[in-house]
Amino acid sequence: MEWDEAVSLSFQAAACVGSETLPLSEAINRVLSQDLIAELALPPAHTAMMDGYAVYGPGPWKIVGELHAGSYLPYLDAGCALKVSTGAHLPPHCSFVIPQEMATLFEGDVASKNSFTPGQHIRPPGDEAEPGEIIAAAGNLVTPAAAGLAASSGFDQVSVQIRPSVSVIVTGDELVSSGEIGPGKIRDSLTIQVGTWAQYLGAEIASSINCKDSESELTSSIRNSQSQIIITTGGTAHGDNDYLRSALVNLRATYIVDEIRMRPGHPTILAKLPSGQFVAGLPGNPLAALVSFLTVVAPVIRGLLNEELPELVSVGLEKSFPADRTRVIPIAFQGGVAVPTEYRGSAMLRGLANAKALAVISEGENPAGTKVRILPLPWRVN
């Protein structure tokens, strides 16, 4: 199938897993499952926007006291002034605030050569939000700023989407986790990456294991997983030593995606077990694995979190890039155009390590200037 169809089918296959209520401090970087409706006006009172003097009526004004953040006076007589600090709650009928640097002081009075409009340098109640107003919509990430806004609006806890659980199974007899490598062996570069990709998108890693190239061992590893998403790497093709497909037969899985007309990563698999768990089979080459992850796993995670698929922006290509099928390649940006990185082979990581994003390049001649869609890298999304 085509790349867009694979993304769409993966997203449609996932349904929201539910929500939980957390203290606001623990909800940061989680996805809201409820609209946040302000319980308080922001600000809750007339508030000084800067240090200076709050006055009422015509001047000059007699200074009768001070107001600092945390203190309050309900009334100010005409012709009087209060020395105030930024954030102080003012009597609601104050005319305006004279900034400190524009004030002229003499014999306990204050005046100014400047003129001010009614309400100048005073924030009225509800200037940012009124009670009952939606300040953050469900499906949005609780960023530090959003948490601060929620706290200001009266929230102590919020409802967020439960994080999807992910298990990672990295297959390959040739892989060595640490130390020196012997003949026929290579260092494992995927175990350290795959779980982190999922974490960046809001999932929770339940386990990460290495598995030999064995049908029985792979079948057992998948069967023993309790996670909602099981990600495997390697063994997705049709060779004699590729065992994922036979393991999926043993497990009575149903295919959602079976190979994609793209490079790299065409032997990508997304299947569903009778239990409802997803099995995502990524190729064993590292760049191909990431492309496959973003094509089938990322949409599933977004669906489980009740998020929408992001709208991909388009950028022009620096130079011609003919493609016989959809190509997904690491790129940098230069002068507002997409520049393919060097070292972008399926098994290479060097080009990806220096990339700012991936570009989704459609089949065709794609002359210089052709608009291509930009696929954000997981570690550059949030």
C-alpha positions, 0 to 999 in steps of 0.5 A, a space after each residue: 500500500 502507499 505511505 499515506 494509506 498506511 498512516 491512515 489505516 494505522 491511526 484508524 485502528 487505534 482507539 483511546 485507552 482511557 484517562 486518569 486524574 493526576 495532580 497538576 505537577 504530575 500531569 506535565 507532558 501528558 495529554 489532556 482528556 478534558 477541556 480545562 474550564 477556568 474556575 477563576 477570573 484571570 486576573 481575579 481582581 484589578 491588578 497593577 501592571 507595573 511599580 508606581 502609584 495607583 490614583 483616584 480622581 483628579 491630581 495631584 494626589 496625596 500618598 496615603 499608603 502602599 499596596 504590595 502583591 498579597 495585600 489589598 485595600 477595598 477603597 481609595 478616596 478621591 485625590 489620593 494615591 497608593 504606592 503599588 508594586 507589580 501584581 498588587 490588587 487595586 481598589 476597583 475604582 482606581 483611575 490609573 497607575 502612574 509608572 514609577 519613572 513617570 512620577 513626580 514626588 513632592 511633600 507627600 504628594 505625587 503628580 506626573 507631567 504625562 497624561 494617562 487614559 482611564 484604566 491605563 497600566 491596570 489589568 481588569 479582572 478576566 483580562 486573560 480568562 473569564 470563569 467558564 471559559 475553555 483555557 486548554 482543550 482536550 487532546 492538547 499536551 500539558 506543557 509547563 505553560 499550560 500547567 501554570 495557566 491551569 494552576 492560575 485558573 484554580 486547578 489542583 488536578 486534571 484528567 489526562 490520557 493513560 499512556 499507552 504501554 509499549 514493549 520492544 523486542 529487538 531481534 538478531 543473532 548478530 547483535 552485541 549489546 556492549 563491549 568488543 564485537 567478534 567476526 560476524 557481529 555488530 553493535 546493537 544500535 536499536 535497543 537504545 533508540 526504539 523505546 525512546 522514540 515511543 516515550 517522546 510521543 507519550 508512551 510508557 515503556 514496559 519492557 525492552 528485550 533482545 531476542 535470537 532469530 528463532 520463531 519459537 523464541 519470538 512467538 513466546 516473547 510476543 505472547 508473553 507481553 502485556 503491552 498494548 503495542 509490541 514493537 519488533 525489529 528485524 525479521 519482517 521480510 520473507 527470507 529463511 531467517 525472517 520469523 515475524 510473519 510465521 510468529 504472527 500466524 502462530 498467534 492468529 494475528 490480523 494484518 493492518 499493514 503488510 508492506 508499504 510502497 516506500 523506501 526505506 522501510 518497505 517490509 513494514 508490518 502492523 498487525 493486531 492480536 486477538 487480545 487487541 494488542 498491536 504488533 508493529 514489525 520494523 525493519 532491522 536497519 536503523 533508518 528504515 526502522 525509524 521511518 517505519 515507526 513514524 509510519 505505523 507506530 506513531 499514528 497508533 500511539 496518537 490514536 490511543 492518546 486520543 490525539 489527531 494526526 498532525 498536519 504536515 507542513 510543506 517545504 521546497 526541495 533544494 534540488 531535483 530528487 527523482 523517486 520511483 516510490 515514496 521516499 522518506 529521507 533525513 533532511 536539513 534546512 538551508 535558506 528555507 528549503 529542504 536539503 537531503 543529508 549525506 549518509 542517508 542509506 537504510 542502515 546508516 545513522 550519521 545522516 539522521 543524527 544531523 537531520 532536523 526532520 524527515 521529508 516525505 517525497 512523492 513518486 515522480 521526477 520532483 525537480 528543484 522547488 517541488 514541495 515535500 511534506 516535513 515529518 517531524 522527528 520524535 525528539 524534535 516534536 515536543 
